[in-house]
Amino acid sequence: MAPILLNCMGNEHSDYIKQQVQVKNPYLDTMEEDILYHFSLGTKTHNLPEMFGDIKFVCVGGSPNRMKAFAQFIHQELKLPGNPEDLTDICEGTDRYCMYKVGPVLSISHGMGVPSISIMLHELIKLLHHAQCRDVVLFRLGTSGGVGLAPGTVVITDKAVDYSFLPQFEQVVLGKVITRSTELDEGVANELLQCSSELQNFPTVIGNTMCTHDFYEGQGRLDGALCSFSHEEKLEYLRKAYEAGVRNIEMESTVFAAMCRVCGLKAAVICVALLNRFDGDQITSPHDVLVEYQQRPQILVSHFIKKRLGQVV
C-alpha cells in the first residue's frame, strides 16, 4: 500500500510559531477531562496553566537520572534560588517518566526508542497546549553512535532520517502507513552551532541523524544476540549512510522531529557520539569519560537557553 504523505506545516510554519502550542486532534475539545496518564497529571486534577504556563524550553532525554542531573545543572546555570538537590519529580505518581520544572525550563525523560518517546510526546504536547504555553523550543539531548566522527563529537541534527536515509517518519494508523516530514528548525540548529563556537569546549557538527528501531541489528551491530549480515555488509551500509550526510545513529529523532513539526513546535536534536561506528560496535570508553561526553549536549543547550534569556551576551 502506498504511504500517505502528511506535511501539515507547509508555508504556515512561521505563522504557527507565535501561536499557542497546537494539537492536531479535534476530539480533544469535546473531552470533559484530559488525563495525562503517563505523567500522572490531568486537566481537572491540576491547574496546568498555573503550573506550566511560563515554560519556554523543554529538554527531553532517555535516562531519568540524566534528566534529573540536567535539571539540577540548569538550576545552577540560571542561578535560581533554592537548592537544586531539592527539585521534586512532578511525575512521581508514575514510574514511566520523570519531570522537573526549573524556572522556564522543563526537563523530562522519555525512555528508549520510538514507542516510548512518542507516548511521552503526545502527553507533553497536550500538556503544553492545556497550559497555554507559547513560543516553546524543544530539545532532545542524547547519546548516539557516530558515523565517521571521533568519540565525544556533538551532532546537531540537520535532518532526522530513516533507515533508507529519507527525512520521514512512517506511522501505521488504522492499518495505513502515514508518512510525516522530519525536517527540524534550521534557525535553532544554526543558533546552537553558533553557541558551540562561543563555548569552544568540544567538537560540534551539523549533520543528518539516522533513527532506527533497534540498537543492535537495526544499527548494523555485529555484537547482538542475532546477526544476519557480514562485517563487510555492515561497513558498506555505514559508508552509504555517511555519503547521505548521516553523522550519527540513535533511536528517537524521527518521531520527535515529525510530531514537533506537525504541531508547530521549534525543535532540535543534540546528541554526543560515544564511539565511531566504523571502528567498532561496543562502547569501551571509561565511565568517567562517558559521563563527561553525556554532559556536552547539556552544556550546549544551557548556553543556548542563557543566551535566549539574556544571561549571556
Steps between C-alpha positions, in 0.01 A plus 500: 500500500638841407574722799301815562725805523404751766686827529261716696741788538557611143554875471305559820791400726595856596137585570464217752811587700354815659178327593407289795627142476279315254346155519370333185205313649147648481372246753698655786263798504205268566659333804378600844836404648837406353701259713870500420531149635874442463578835666250450783348839412157611379301806400256459792744392767770758426508868403723451198520868392609596850752215524648517149381819326842668516690214333716615205748213469439126522798265516439127464738205526486127544629446852310617813828545687649706217198729480499549877870589477422742217225665707746552786763627256272753330377614845859593585569651157195727522597595857151432629422518872482185709699180513507303171516181707149577620337484154202265504381264228163629378427152361578317823150351489612281208813300427495558123666841468657764722433874470667798667406867462784749538377855439406518129663162430334158508727193520334166414618144439360307203641149526654314207366474147220642287204345687612634839581853385185523286276427799684765699476752215123458461449583865768771507352686202153475654644625828656804331170563317285475814749724683461762222876513440637711215830526311635175644819337373552126546837325518582131499828447685655161453777259415562336167738301287716721282542434129847613400534719810735483796344401834386806693390693191163670543259474205229760446247332274431655162244241389382192687500217246375143493679177407494597132644847580173680422376788723176332593326310777258219421216429741238228449156644577190282460696265274627780274854636483507872580824676401596827666786738428785508752660832412615693804527875554805628312519821700524320835766263361711792376455681831625191682801477270579863576477420871749217454748736332468735797562220750786333308492217753445205267467419128151565364358435152166525321402182318219259433398260777377152411227364725461123530254277685770287658840539669654187351408361156313818404821697546719242328663373818686169493480442876130429560331168577407490130703602196384435144774684306875510453760748621545617142126558456494704821784724382340546158174614665684743724688637197169557321364673810804726520469590131134592566613749763434280805739580786339309785246228582244488781142382561264794555568792266254435218184485709624792713557713190176392330270566797659834582474610137133406465416685822694813406771462763857612436724209587858377487682173561843518662683172562858415588674215318628241747702315235578494129298213355757445225742396776274260687168434671564486873533804723835458673583847633546526879196597706634844594568579133146395402353717776692802369389424142135484610529842661602666172151533345377632836773766509420608143124527559559678831702765316218533242241548775709756687550697178126498431436622854757776467739353757781462245602772255 
